[in-house]
Amino acid sequence: MITITSLTVLIAAYLCGSIPTAVWIGLAFYGVDVREYGSGNAGATNTFRVLGKKAGIPVMLLDIFKGWAATNMAYFIGVTTTGPTHSIAYTNYELALGIAAVMGHLFPIFAGFRGGKGIATLFGMVLAINIHAALLCIAVFIIVLLVTKYVSLSSITAGFTYLIGVTFVFPVYIKSVIVYGMCICVLILVTHQKNIERLMKGKESRINLFKKKVPIAFKDEGPTL
């Protein structure tokens, strides 16, 4: 049942996800809108690519926190049922709020609805709902990244790992969680369509994990779009 409280919290979750950390940090500390460089996305990966790890790490952590905080806003919604029904209802509220935050990241009202791909915010949501599956996703992401140096491939693989995790490794007997896992896979495929095309053509950019990045704001050359 939709109440004034639940609707208010849902809007708050969207607004939380809408905080454009990559854009605001880039503009505040480097005078750069990361959406005008690199892949054009307002996310952690593009921030790493454009401004380096000193900007990328805070953006990544804050984007994760957005998803985690928004999902945990379910605490403020009164769930009147008890027992297993209470658990299912509470989890459904978490899913709804987490999805609202991800939508906020993808289409941020504070940044002209031009956001990122939502991977870090998605991870924050997963972290709040199922920490074991989240840790499994981290492990897979790191392994794939170290082997291939493709952030996009690592993100895609980690996203599919979540569905496998909640279905087989750490089975969750709440159907909405499984459905959500399927939706994650679809969302990742949609938001990473261009990355997948570049991967298939062998044109996707690799990340150098150990090379020091010089922020683009301090380079002599102009932007490369």
C-alpha positions in Angstrom: 0.0 0.0 0.0 1.3 3.4 -1.0 1.2 6.0 1.8 2.4 9.6 2.0 5.4 8.4 4.1 6.4 5.7 1.6 6.0 8.1 -1.4 8.1 10.7 0.4 10.9 8.3 1.2 10.8 7.0 -2.4 11.3 10.6 -3.7 14.1 11.1 -1.1 15.8 7.9 -2.4 15.6 9.2 -6.0 17.0 12.6 -4.9 19.8 10.8 -3.0 20.7 8.9 -6.1 20.5 12.1 -8.2 23.5 13.7 -6.4 26.0 14.0 -9.3 29.2 13.3 -7.3 31.3 13.0 -10.4 30.1 16.2 -11.9 30.3 18.2 -8.6 33.7 16.9 -7.6 35.1 17.5 -11.1 33.8 21.0 -11.2 34.6 22.0 -7.7 38.2 20.7 -7.5 39.3 20.5 -11.2 37.0 22.9 -13.1 36.1 20.0 -15.3 32.7 18.5 -16.2 33.6 14.8 -16.7 30.7 14.4 -19.1 32.5 16.5 -21.7 35.5 14.1 -21.7 36.2 10.4 -22.0 33.1 8.3 -22.3 30.8 11.2 -21.4 29.4 9.5 -18.4 29.0 11.0 -15.0 30.3 8.0 -13.1 33.3 6.7 -11.2 34.9 4.9 -14.1 34.9 8.0 -16.3 36.2 10.1 -13.4 39.1 7.7 -13.0 39.7 7.9 -16.7 39.5 11.7 -16.9 40.7 13.0 -13.5 42.6 10.1 -12.0 42.3 8.1 -8.8 42.3 11.1 -6.4 39.0 12.1 -7.8 37.8 8.7 -8.9 38.0 7.0 -5.5 35.9 9.5 -3.6 33.3 9.5 -6.5 33.2 5.7 -6.4 32.8 5.5 -2.6 30.1 8.3 -2.6 28.2 6.6 -5.4 28.2 3.3 -3.5 27.1 5.1 -0.4 24.2 6.7 -2.3 22.8 3.3 -3.2 23.4 1.9 0.3 21.9 4.9 2.1 18.8 5.1 -0.2 18.1 1.4 0.2 18.4 1.6 4.0 15.7 4.4 4.0 13.3 1.4 4.2 13.9 1.7 7.9 11.8 4.8 8.0 8.8 3.1 6.4 6.5 1.4 8.9 5.9 -2.3 8.0 3.0 -3.5 10.0 3.1 -7.2 9.2 5.1 -9.7 11.2 7.2 -12.9 10.7 8.2 -13.9 7.1 5.7 -11.6 5.6 7.4 -8.7 7.4 10.8 -9.8 5.9 9.4 -9.9 2.4 7.6 -6.6 2.7 10.7 -4.9 4.1 12.9 -6.4 1.3 10.5 -5.2 -1.3 10.7 -1.7 0.1 14.5 -1.9 0.0 14.4 -2.9 -3.6 12.0 -0.1 -4.5 14.1 2.5 -2.8 17.4 1.1 -4.2 15.9 1.2 -7.7 14.8 4.8 -7.2 18.4 5.7 -6.3 19.8 4.0 -9.3 17.3 5.8 -11.5 18.4 9.0 -9.8 22.0 8.2 -10.7 21.1 7.4 -14.3 18.8 10.5 -14.7 19.9 13.0 -12.0 17.6 15.9 -11.6 20.5 18.0 -10.3 22.6 17.5 -13.4 20.2 17.9 -16.3 19.2 14.2 -16.2 22.7 13.2 -17.7 24.1 10.7 -15.3 26.4 7.6 -15.2 25.7 3.9 -15.7 24.8 3.2 -12.1 27.2 0.3 -11.4 28.6 1.8 -8.1 25.1 2.8 -6.9 23.8 -0.6 -7.9 26.5 -2.2 -5.8 25.6 0.0 -2.8 22.1 -1.3 -3.1 23.2 -4.9 -3.3 25.5 -4.3 -0.3 22.5 -3.2 1.7 20.3 -6.1 0.7 22.7 -9.1 0.6 26.2 -8.5 1.8 27.4 -12.0 0.9 26.3 -11.6 -2.8 27.9 -8.2 -2.8 31.3 -9.5 -1.6 31.1 -12.2 -4.3 30.5 -9.5 -6.9 33.5 -7.6 -5.6 35.7 -10.7 -5.9 34.6 -11.4 -9.4 35.0 -7.8 -10.5 38.6 -7.6 -9.1 39.6 -10.9 -10.7 38.2 -10.0 -14.2 39.7 -6.5 -14.0 43.1 -7.8 -13.1 43.1 -10.4 -15.9 41.5 -8.3 -18.6 41.9 -4.6 -17.5 38.5 -3.9 -18.9 36.3 -2.1 -16.4 33.2 -2.5 -18.5 33.7 -6.3 -18.8 34.3 -6.5 -15.0 31.1 -4.6 -14.3 29.0 -6.7 -16.6 30.4 -10.0 -15.2 29.9 -8.8 -11.6 26.3 -7.8 -12.4 25.5 -11.3 -13.7 27.4 -12.8 -10.7 24.8 -11.2 -8.4 22.0 -13.1 -10.0 24.0 -16.3 -9.8 24.8 -15.5 -6.2 21.3 -14.9 -4.9 20.0 -17.9 -7.0 22.5 -20.6 -6.3 25.5 -19.6 -4.1 23.6 -17.7 -1.4 20.0 -18.6 -2.3 17.3 -16.1 -1.3 13.8 -17.4 -1.2 12.1 -14.0 -2.0 11.0 -14.0 -5.6 11.3 -10.2 -5.9 15.1 -10.4 -5.2 15.5 -13.0 -8.0 13.5 -10.8 -10.4 15.6 -7.8 -9.4 18.7 -9.8 -10.2 17.3 -10.4 -13.7 16.5 -6.7 -14.1 20.1 -5.9 -13.1 21.4 -8.1 -15.9 19.1 -6.4 -18.4 19.9 -2.9 -17.2 23.7 -3.6 -17.4 23.3 -4.9 -20.9 21.4 -1.8 -21.9 23.7 0.7 -20.3 26.8 -1.0 -21.6 25.6 -1.6 -25.1 28.3 0.6 -26.6 31.0 -1.0 -24.4 29.9 -4.5 -25.5 30.1 -3.4 -29.2 33.7 -2.1 -28.6 34.6 -5.3 -26.7 33.5 -7.4 -29.6 35.5 -5.2 -32.0 38.5 -5.2 -29.8 38.3 -1.4 -29.4 37.4 -1.1 -25.8 39.8 1.0 -23.7 41.8 -0.9 -21.0 42.7 0.6 -17.7 46.3 0.8 -16.5 46.0 0.0 -12.8 49.5 1.1 -11.9 50.2 4.1 -14.1 49.9 7.5 -12.5 47.1 9.5 -14.1 47.6 13.1 -14.9 44.2 14.9 -14.6 43.0 16.2 -17.9 42.5 19.7 -16.4 46.2 20.1 -16.2 47.1 18.9 -19.6 48.1 21.3 -22.4 46.0 19.7 -25.1 42.3 20.2 -25.5 39.6 17.7 -24.7 39.4 14.4 -26.7 35.8 13.5 -27.1 
